[in-house]
Amino acid sequence: MPIPFELGEPDQSFYNLWKEEGDELWEDEVDLWGEDVEEELSLRHPGFNKWTIQQAASGGDNISARGENFYCVEAQVHFTGELLDGTQFVSSQENGIPQRFILGEEDVMHGFNLAVSSMQPGEKAIFTIPPALTMTKLGSPASIPSNVPPDQTLRFEIELIALFTITDIFKDQGILKKIVKNKEPNREQSHSSDFVFVRYHACLEDGTSVSKSEGGVEFSLTDGFFCPGFVHSVKTMEEGEEAVFIVKPQYAFGDQGRPSQGDEAAVPPNATVYVHLQFVCWIYRTGLDQAIAKRILSVRNSSERICTQSQAVVKVRLLGKLQDGTVFDRRGHGDDDEPFEFVVDEGKVIDGLDEAVMTMEEGEVAEVTIPSHHAFGDVGSDHQHQLASVPPNSTVIYEIELLSVFNEKHPLLVESRDEVVRYAHKKEEEGDNYFNLGNYLRAHRRYYKARLIIEYSRFGKKWKSGLNIIELLGIPIDTTSDMDAQMEQMLISFTLKEAKCAIQLRCYKQAAVYYREVLNQDAANVEAQEQITLLEELSEHSSIVDTDAMHRGFKEVPPEYEPLLEDLMGGTIRAYAYSPRRKNENSYTGSVLFLPHVQLSAQQANASQVPSTPSTSTTTSGISSPACATQPTSATASGNAAQRSPILRTDRGFIFRCFGPSPTN
């Protein structure tokens, strides 16, 4: 379709973009664009004009937006090019496939680069490009767009479909990341877990599939998975996000490669691996053996975060199912059904529910998969309130909505010393009862809480040095006096009892930690001295347990003070972040980076649910190569860019070329 000629006056904003924002926009690309970019556009090329015919989509990001570790930007456009007499010489609409290219790519028409750089996703515009801008930046014939006639003023109608920012994770071009789908909107992201659930497909440059997960895979970020770069890639993602990664050999399988494994093809030595990753969710493993798996479905969007502590009174909605989907428990659902109320960590519900709720915040909804030994064991259950019986040795799945949390009084808020002592002794007595019943985990938590009641009270020692949180929060306290002798002896007694519980749980290393703490307080303590010697011999036989579960259920700072503390310490505590690339720090070489059309299969893309029992291995049966693997190609990653046609480029996949300094003339 011919481009309309009578368009009225061109957009003044197009000129202003370069005049007012040019310096900031191209601050880091002086070598590429030249320090005279303003003069070049406003004086040397007065025929370079723009007419906007469709405004950008709301929320569209302009290229001037720079994130951390910015590398380059890939644009996806539809366009039609004509001479001033209406003769069409190129159009992406002919085959319906959008053109993809890197902004600043040396084989792209210079004026086309600048035109697209002025646009935002969803925008349509018409440009006139004078002859001086119809070559590449280096003055060579352009291959994008193709068939560009020389020495003529051209008109282009361009629709910017999308911009994809490509980041360099370690700033060494070892792992490049391109986000293809953003994280789920309005979803609170949490990174407190070590376990993740992802779907992925990895292939080589020729499209050969080397690994993929049909239903998804769960793994530990600490233990790793597939290749080192896989974990590094996942760590940059958030729930609901999809991205494509180019993983160079040093972060893949190096000069050794990887032999074939089952149906998975081998990875040759020094091969680059291309991975399409979908970050489904974090998996929270809890319980001493980390056998209870929790997936957060939603959280309350609120600045006030009330975490569940041990012995909190909670109200919940419960929906319990067997693995075949049979509902056996439904409480708190419906107008006539009151929320279920219970005290956490007192054996009022199955262990799996206790452990899961202690990891939740008020307003959170979670799905929890509980194996039989944390549920109803080898006897099953047929309680009166249940809708169906639970067979012996059954794994159960609960959907839990935590409606309200009422925690015990925080020791920091206890004003009387005598009340602090009574409070701690009460927890010690509860611990003694559980210890005598053989419930050593629950006993340990009570002794631990008794100790912290002393340490974190206004009369304890935790606020004596370092960052004085009490002072920050404005809580009156006399910090000049030390703890009295009675409190010192109580701390030693509680710590010794914690050590005994740890020994019963076969956590010998943790028990040794407790005895060392006792010796720090009382170097002559005979029990601690004797036990340390014995535990050194047993340390190799210590059980592998989640020590977080042993200490779960206590917050050092009262929840009601946390928002204030975050405000007060906002400039002190910051999450680690990569620093942005500075001027003249570019490592770009202009080399072609080829990304095959690796994507999730239809089965993967349509799978919206995480399996109830998370998998720890991939499914590789029936692997087939992507369509691009069967397409003939006329160029490789090191081939001549000018010989590539746009159609071959699109069929094979995406061609990435980074920004880079111009060669020295």
C-alpha positions in Angstrom: 0.0 0.0 0.0 1.5 3.4 -1.0 2.6 5.7 1.8 0.4 8.8 2.1 2.3 11.8 0.8 0.3 14.8 2.2 1.1 14.6 5.9 1.3 18.2 7.0 4.1 19.5 9.1 6.6 17.0 10.5 6.9 16.3 14.2 8.8 19.0 16.0 9.3 16.5 18.8 11.5 14.4 16.5 14.0 17.3 16.2 13.7 18.1 19.9 14.4 14.4 20.8 17.9 14.8 19.5 18.4 18.5 20.4 17.3 18.2 24.0 18.0 14.5 24.9 20.6 13.5 22.4 23.5 14.0 24.8 21.9 11.8 27.5 20.5 9.3 25.1 23.9 8.5 23.5 26.2 9.4 26.4 27.8 5.9 26.4 27.9 5.6 22.6 30.0 8.6 21.6 32.4 6.5 19.6 29.6 4.9 17.7 27.4 8.0 16.9 30.0 10.7 17.0 30.1 13.7 19.3 28.5 15.9 16.6 25.2 13.9 16.6 23.1 17.1 17.2 24.9 19.0 14.5 24.7 16.0 12.1 20.9 15.7 12.5 19.9 19.3 12.7 22.2 20.9 10.2 23.7 18.4 7.8 20.4 16.4 7.2 17.5 18.8 7.3 15.4 16.3 5.2 15.3 13.8 8.0 11.7 14.1 9.2 9.1 12.2 11.1 5.3 12.1 11.1 3.6 10.1 13.9 0.5 8.3 12.6 -0.2 6.1 15.6 0.8 6.8 19.2 2.8 4.4 21.2 1.1 1.9 23.5 0.8 3.1 27.1 3.8 2.2 29.2 6.0 1.7 26.2 9.7 2.1 27.1 11.9 4.4 25.0 15.4 3.3 24.2 16.7 5.9 26.5 15.7 3.7 29.5 18.8 1.9 30.6 18.9 -1.0 33.0 21.8 -2.6 34.9 24.3 -4.4 32.8 22.7 -3.0 29.6 24.3 -4.5 26.5 22.1 -3.7 23.5 18.5 -3.4 22.3 16.8 -5.6 19.7 14.0 -4.0 17.8 11.1 -5.9 16.1 9.5 -3.8 13.4 7.2 -3.9 10.3 8.1 -1.5 7.6 7.5 -0.4 4.0 10.1 1.6 2.0 9.3 3.7 -1.0 10.9 6.3 -3.2 9.4 9.8 -3.2 7.5 8.9 -6.4 5.7 6.0 -4.6 7.8 3.2 -6.0 8.0 0.5 -3.4 11.4 -1.2 -3.0 11.0 -3.2 0.2 8.4 -4.3 2.7 8.3 -6.7 5.6 4.6 -7.0 5.1 5.0 -9.2 2.0 5.8 -12.3 4.1 4.2 -11.1 7.3 7.3 -11.7 9.3 8.6 -8.7 11.4 12.2 -7.7 10.9 14.5 -8.0 13.9 17.8 -6.2 14.3 20.0 -4.7 16.9 19.9 -0.9 17.2 23.3 0.3 16.2 24.1 -2.8 14.1 26.7 -1.8 11.5 24.9 -3.4 8.5 21.7 -1.4 9.3 20.9 1.8 7.4 22.1 4.7 9.6 18.8 6.7 9.1 16.7 3.6 9.8 18.6 3.0 13.1 18.0 6.6 14.1 14.4 6.5 13.1 13.5 3.4 15.1 15.5 4.7 18.0 13.1 7.6 18.3 10.1 5.3 18.6 8.3 3.5 21.4 6.6 0.1 21.2 3.2 0.3 19.5 4.0 3.5 17.6 3.7 3.9 13.8 5.4 6.7 12.0 6.5 7.8 8.5 10.0 9.1 8.0 11.8 10.7 5.1 15.5 9.8 5.1 17.9 11.9 3.0 20.6 10.2 0.9 23.4 10.9 3.4 21.7 8.6 5.9 20.7 5.8 3.6 24.1 4.0 4.0 25.4 2.4 7.2 27.2 4.4 9.8 30.5 3.4 8.2 29.3 4.4 4.7 28.7 0.9 3.3 25.6 -0.4 1.6 23.0 -1.5 4.1 21.6 -5.0 4.3 18.8 -4.0 6.7 16.6 -2.9 5.1 17.5 -4.8 1.9 17.4 -3.5 -1.7 18.0 0.1 -0.6 18.5 2.3 -3.8 21.6 4.6 -3.5 21.6 8.4 -3.6 17.9 8.9 -3.2 15.6 10.4 -0.5 13.5 7.5 0.9 10.2 7.3 2.7 9.6 4.6 5.3 6.4 3.7 7.2 7.6 1.9 10.3 5.7 0.2 13.1 7.7 -0.6 16.2 6.2 -3.8 17.5 8.6 -4.4 20.4 11.9 -3.5 22.0 13.9 -6.2 23.7 16.7 -5.1 26.1 19.7 -7.5 26.1 21.8 -7.6 29.2 25.3 -8.9 29.8 25.0 -10.7 33.1 28.7 -10.7 34.0 29.8 -7.9 31.6 32.1 -10.3 29.8 29.7 -11.4 27.1 29.7 -14.9 28.7 25.9 -14.9 29.3 23.6 -12.6 27.4 19.9 -12.4 28.4 16.9 -11.3 26.4 13.6 -11.1 28.2 10.7 -12.3 26.0 8.0 -12.1 28.6 8.0 -9.9 31.7 7.3 -11.1 35.2 3.7 -11.4 36.3 2.3 -7.9 37.1 1.4 -7.0 40.6 3.0 -10.1 42.0 5.2 -9.8 45.1 8.5 -11.4 44.4 10.3 -13.3 47.1 13.9 -14.7 47.0 14.2 -16.4 50.3 14.1 -19.9 48.9 16.9 -21.9 47.4 14.6 -24.1 45.3 13.1 -23.1 42.0 10.7 -24.6 39.5 11.4 -23.9 35.8 10.7 -25.0 32.3 13.4 -24.9 29.7 14.7 -25.9 26.3 18.4 -25.8 25.4 19.9 -26.3 22.0 23.1 -25.7 20.0 23.6 -23.1 17.3 22.4 -25.5 14.6 19.2 -26.1 16.5 20.1 -29.5 17.9 18.2 -30.0 21.1 20.5 -31.0 24.0 18.1 -30.8 27.0 14.6 -29.8 27.8 11.9 -30.3 30.4 8.4 -31.2 29.3 6.6 -30.8 32.6 9.2 -28.7 34.3 12.0 -29.3 36.8 12.8 -28.4 40.4 16.3 -27.9 41.6 18.4 -26.2 44.2 20.3 -23.1 43.2 23.1 -24.2 45.6 23.4 -27.7 44.0 23.1 -26.4 40.5 21.6 -27.9 37.3 22.6 -28.7 33.7 25.5 -26.3 33.5 27.0 -23.4 35.6 25.4 -20.7 33.4 22.0 -22.2 33.9 22.0 -21.3 37.6 23.5 -17.9 36.9 20.7 -17.3 34.4 17.9 -18.3 36.7 19.2 -16.0 39.5 18.5 -13.0 37.2 14.9 -13.9 36.7 11.6 -13.4 38.6 8.4 -15.5 38.8 6.4 -15.5 35.5 9.4 -14.3 33.5 10.6 -15.9 30.3 14.0 -15.2 28.7 16.4 -16.5 26.1 20.0 -16.9 27.2 23.2 -17.2 25.1 25.6 -19.2 27.3 29.2 -19.2 26.1 31.4 -22.2 26.6 33.1 -20.9 29.8 29.7 -20.9 31.5 28.4 -24.0 29.7 30.5 -27.1 29.3 33.9 -25.6 28.4 36.5 -27.3 26.3 35.4 -30.8 27.5 31.8 -30.6 26.2 29.3 -33.1 27.5 28.6 -36.6 26.3 25.1 -37.6 25.2 22.9 -38.6 28.1 19.9 -40.9 27.3 17.9 -39.1 24.6 19.8 -35.9 25.1 22.4 -35.1 22.3 26.0 -34.4 23.2 27.3 -30.9 23.6 30.6 -30.6 21.6 33.7 -29.0 23.2 33.7 -25.2 23.2 30.0 -25.0 22.2 27.7 -22.1 22.9 24.4 -23.2 24.4 21.1 -21.3 23.8 18.4 -21.7 26.5 14.8 -20.6 26.5 13.9 -20.4 30.2 10.5 -20.0 31.9 10.7 -19.2 35.6 7.5 -20.7 37.0 7.9 -20.2 40.7 10.1 -20.5 43.8 9.6 -23.7 45.8 10.0 -23.4 49.5 11.3 -26.5 51.2 10.5 -26.7 54.9 10.7 -29.3 57.7 13.8 -30.7 59.2 14.2 -33.0 56.1 13.0 -30.3 53.7 10.4 -32.7 52.4 7.5 -30.3 52.6 7.2 -28.2 49.4 5.4 -24.9 49.4 4.5 -22.8 46.4 3.2 -19.3 46.9 0.1 -18.6 44.9 -0.5 -15.0 46.0 0.4 -12.5 48.7 -1.3 -9.4 50.1 0.0 -6.3 48.4 0.7 -4.4 51.6 3.7 -2.6 53.2 2.8 -4.3 56.5 4.1 -7.9 56.5 3.0 -10.0 59.5 5.0 -13.2 59.6 3.7 -16.2 61.5 5.8 -17.1 64.6 5.8 -20.2 66.7 2.7 -20.4 68.9 0.8 -17.7 67.0 -3.0 -17.9 66.8 -4.0 -18.1 63.2 -7.1 -18.2 61.1 -7.0 -20.0 57.8 -9.0 -21.4 54.9 -8.0 -25.0 54.1 -8.6 -27.1 51.1 -7.0 -30.6 51.3 -6.7 -33.0 48.4 -5.2 -36.3 47.7 -2.9 -36.6 44.7 -5.7 -37.9 42.5 -7.7 -34.7 43.2 -10.1 -36.1 45.8 -11.0 -33.4 48.3 -10.9 -34.7 51.9 -10.8 -31.5 53.9 -12.5 -28.2 53.3 -12.7 -25.6 56.2 -13.3 -21.9 56.1 -15.0 -21.9 52.7 -18.6 -20.8 52.2 -20.8 -18.2 54.0 -21.7 -20.6 56.8 -18.2 -22.0 57.4 -16.1 -20.1 59.8 -12.3 -19.9 59.2 -10.4 -22.6 60.9 -8.5 -21.3 64.0 -5.6 -23.0 65.7 -2.3 -22.3 67.6 0.7 -22.9 65.5 3.4 -25.4 66.5 1.4 -27.0 69.3 0.3 -30.2 67.5 -3.2 -29.0 66.8 -2.8 -30.0 63.1 -0.6 -32.3 61.2 3.1 -31.5 61.3 3.2 -30.5 57.6 0.5 -27.8 58.2 2.3 -26.4 61.2 5.6 -26.2 59.4 4.1 -24.6 56.3 2.0 -22.0 58.1 5.2 -20.9 60.1 6.7 -19.9 56.7 3.7 -17.8 55.7 2.7 -14.1 56.0 -0.8 -12.8 56.8 -2.8 -12.6 53.5 -0.7 -15.2 51.7 -2.2 -18.1 49.7 0.0 -21.1 49.2 -0.1 -24.7 47.9 1.7 -27.1 50.1 2.6 -30.7 49.2 3.1 -32.8 52.4 4.5 -36.3 52.3 2.8 -39.0 54.4 5.4 -38.9 57.3 4.5 -35.2 57.8 0.8 -35.9 57.2 -1.2 -38.9 58.4 1.5 -41.5 58.2 1.0 -45.2 57.7 -2.4 -45.2 59.4 -4.2 -42.6 57.3 -7.1 -40.6 58.6 -10.9 -40.7 58.8 -11.7 -37.9 61.1 -15.3 -36.7 61.5 -14.7 -33.3 59.9 -13.2 -34.9 56.7 -15.1 -35.2 53.5 -13.2 -38.4 52.5 -10.8 -40.7 54.2 -7.0 -40.4 53.7 -5.5 -43.8 52.9 -2.3 -44.9 54.7 1.0 -43.5 53.3 -0.7 -40.8 51.3 0.9 -37.6 50.2 -1.6 -34.8 50.6 -1.9 -31.3 49.0 -3.3 -28.3 50.9 -4.2 -24.9 49.6 -3.9 -22.6 52.6 -5.1 -19.0 52.8 -3.7 -17.3 55.9 -6.4 -14.9 56.9 -5.0 -13.5 60.2 -2.1 -13.9 62.5 -1.9 -13.0 66.2 1.7 -13.5 67.5 2.8 -13.7 71.1 4.1 -10.6 72.7 7.6 -9.7 71.5 10.2 -9.6 74.4 11.3 -6.2 73.2 7.9 -4.9 74.2 8.0 -6.3 77.7 8.7 -3.5 80.0 9.3 -5.3 83.3 12.4 -7.4 84.0 10.5 -9.8 86.2 7.9 -10.3 83.4 10.7 -11.2 81.0 12.1 -13.8 83.5 8.6 -15.3 83.9 8.0 -15.3 80.2 11.3 -17.2 79.5 10.7 -19.7 82.3 7.3 -20.5 80.9 8.9 -21.4 77.5 11.5 -23.5 79.3 8.7 -25.5 81.1 7.0 -26.1 77.8 10.2 -27.3 76.3 10.8 -29.7 79.2 7.3 -31.2 78.6 8.0 -31.7 74.9 11.4 -33.2 75.6 9.9 -35.7 78.0 7.4 -36.6 75.3 10.2 -37.2 72.8 9.2 -34.3 70.6 12.7 -32.9 70.4 12.1 -30.4 67.5 9.3 -28.7 69.3 11.3 -28.8 72.6 14.2 -27.2 70.9 12.1 -24.4 69.6 10.8 -23.6 73.1 14.3 -23.5 74.6 15.5 -21.4 71.7 12.6 -19.0 72.2 13.3 -18.9 76.0 16.9 -17.9 75.3 15.9 -15.2 72.8 13.4 -13.8 75.1 16.3 -12.9 77.4 18.7 -11.9 74.7 16.3 -9.7 72.8 14.5 -8.1 75.7 15.3 -4.6 76.8 17.6 -6.1 79.4 19.4 -8.5 77.1 22.8 -8.2 75.4 21.8 -8.3 71.7 21.4 -4.5 71.6 24.6 -3.7 73.5 26.9 -3.4 70.4 26.8 -2.9 66.7 23.7 -1.3 65.1 21.5 -0.2 68.0 18.0 -1.1 66.7 16.4 -0.1 70.0 17.8 3.4 69.6 16.7 3.6 66.0 13.1 2.6 66.9 13.0 5.1 69.8 12.4 2.5 72.5 13.6 3.7 75.9 16.2 1.5 77.5 19.1 1.8 79.9 22.0 0.3 77.8 24.7 1.1 80.4 23.9 -1.8 82.7 24.8 -5.4 82.0 22.6 -8.4 82.4 22.3 -9.6 86.0 23.7 -13.0 87.1 20.3 -14.7 87.1 19.8 -13.9 83.4 23.3 -15.0 82.6 22.6 -18.4 84.2 19.3 -18.7 82.5 20.9 -18.2 79.1 23.5 -20.9 79.9 20.8 -23.3 81.0 18.6 -22.7 78.0 21.6 -23.2 75.6 22.6 -26.5 77.2 19.0 -27.7 76.8 19.1 -26.7 73.1 22.3 -28.7 72.7 20.6 -31.8 74.2 17.7 -31.5 71.7 20.2 -31.1 68.9 22.0 -34.3 69.9 18.6 -36.2 70.0 17.9 -34.9 66.5 21.4 -36.1 65.5 22.4 -32.5 64.7 25.8 -32.9 66.2 27.4 -29.9 64.5 24.7 -27.6 65.8 25.0 -29.1 69.3 28.7 -28.3 69.2 27.9 -24.7 68.3 25.7 -24.5 71.4 28.3 -25.9 73.7 30.9 -23.4 72.4 28.4 -20.6 73.1 28.2 -21.9 76.7 32.0 -22.0 77.0 32.1 -18.4 75.8 29.9 -17.5 78.8 31.4 -20.0 81.3 34.8 -21.3 80.3 34.8 -23.7 83.2 31.5 -25.4 82.4 32.3 -29.1 82.7 29.3 -30.4 80.7 30.1 -28.3 77.7 33.8 -29.3 77.8 33.0 -33.0 77.9 30.4 -32.9 75.2 32.6 -30.9 72.8 35.2 -33.7 72.9 32.5 -36.4 72.2 30.8 -34.4 69.5 34.1 -33.9 67.5 34.0 -37.7 67.0 30.4 -37.7 66.0 30.4 -34.7 63.7 30.9 -36.8 60.6 27.7 -38.7 61.4 25.6 -35.5 61.8 22.2 -35.7 60.0 21.7 -33.4 57.1 18.8 -31.3 58.3 17.4 -27.8 57.7 18.7 -25.8 60.7 16.3 -23.0 59.8 13.4 -25.4 60.8 15.0 -25.7 64.2 15.0 -22.0 64.7 11.8 -21.1 62.9 9.2 -19.0 64.6 10.9 -16.0 66.1 11.5 -12.5 64.7 14.3 -10.4 66.1 12.3 -7.2 65.5 8.6 -6.9 66.3 6.6 -7.0 63.1 4.9 -3.7 63.8 8.3 -2.0 63.9 9.6 -3.5 60.7 8.2 -0.9 58.3 9.7 1.9 60.4 13.0 0.1 60.6 13.1 -0.4 56.8 12.6 3.4 56.4 15.2 4.2 58.9 17.8 1.8 57.4 16.9 2.3 53.8 20.2 4.0 53.0 22.2 1.4 55.1 21.0 -2.0 53.9 20.8 -2.6 50.2 20.5 -5.7 48.1 23.5 -6.5 46.0 23.2 -5.2 42.4 25.5 -5.1 39.5 26.8 -1.6 38.7 25.7 -0.1 35.4 28.2 0.0 32.6 30.2 3.2 32.6 31.3 5.4 29.8 34.2 4.0 27.8 33.8 0.6 29.5 32.2 -1.0 26.4 33.5 -4.5 25.7 31.5 -4.8 22.4 33.3 -6.1 19.4 30.6 -6.0 16.8 30.7 -9.8 16.2 27.6 -11.6 15.1 25.8 -13.5 17.8 23.5 -16.2 16.4 20.4 -17.3 18.4 18.5 -20.3 16.9 14.8 -20.2 17.3 14.8 -22.2 20.5 11.5 -22.1 22.3 9.4 -24.1 24.7 7.3 -26.8 23.1 3.5 -26.5 23.0 3.2 -29.0 25.8 5.6 -26.9 27.9 4.0 -23.6 27.0 0.4 -24.8 27.8 1.4 -26.4 31.1 0.2 -23.8 33.6 0.4 -25.8 36.8 3.4 -27.0 38.8 3.1 -30.7 39.5 1.9 -31.5 43.0 5.0 -33.5 43.7 7.9 -31.4 42.2 10.2 -33.4 39.9 13.9 -33.4 40.3 14.7 -34.8 36.9 14.0 -33.7 33.3 11.9 -35.5 30.8 13.8 -35.9 27.6 11.8 -38.5 25.6 10.5 -37.6 22.2 13.0 -34.7 21.7 12.8 -33.1 18.3 14.9 -30.3 16.9 13.4 -26.8 16.4 12.2 -26.0 12.9 15.3 -23.9 12.3 17.5 -27.0 12.5 16.1 -28.3 9.2 16.4 -25.0 7.3 19.3 -24.5 4.9 21.5 -21.6 5.9 24.0 -19.7 3.8 25.8 -18.0 6.7 27.2 -19.0 10.0 28.0 -16.9 13.1 31.3 -15.9 11.4 29.9 -15.3 8.0 29.6 -12.2 5.9 26.6 -10.2 7.3 26.0 -8.5 3.9 25.3 -11.8 2.2 22.4 -12.7 4.6 18.9 -12.0 3.3 16.2 -10.9 5.8 14.0 -14.0 5.0 16.8 -16.4 5.9 17.6 -14.3 9.0 14.0 -14.7 10.2 13.7 -18.4 9.4 16.9 -19.3 11.2 16.2 -17.2 14.2 17.4 -13.9 15.7 20.7 -12.3 14.8 22.2 -10.2 17.6 24.8 -7.7 17.0 25.9 -5.5 19.8 26.6 -1.8 20.0 30.3 -1.2 19.6 32.8 1.5 19.0 33.5 2.4 15.4 36.8 1.2 14.0 39.5 3.8 14.1 39.6 5.7 10.7 
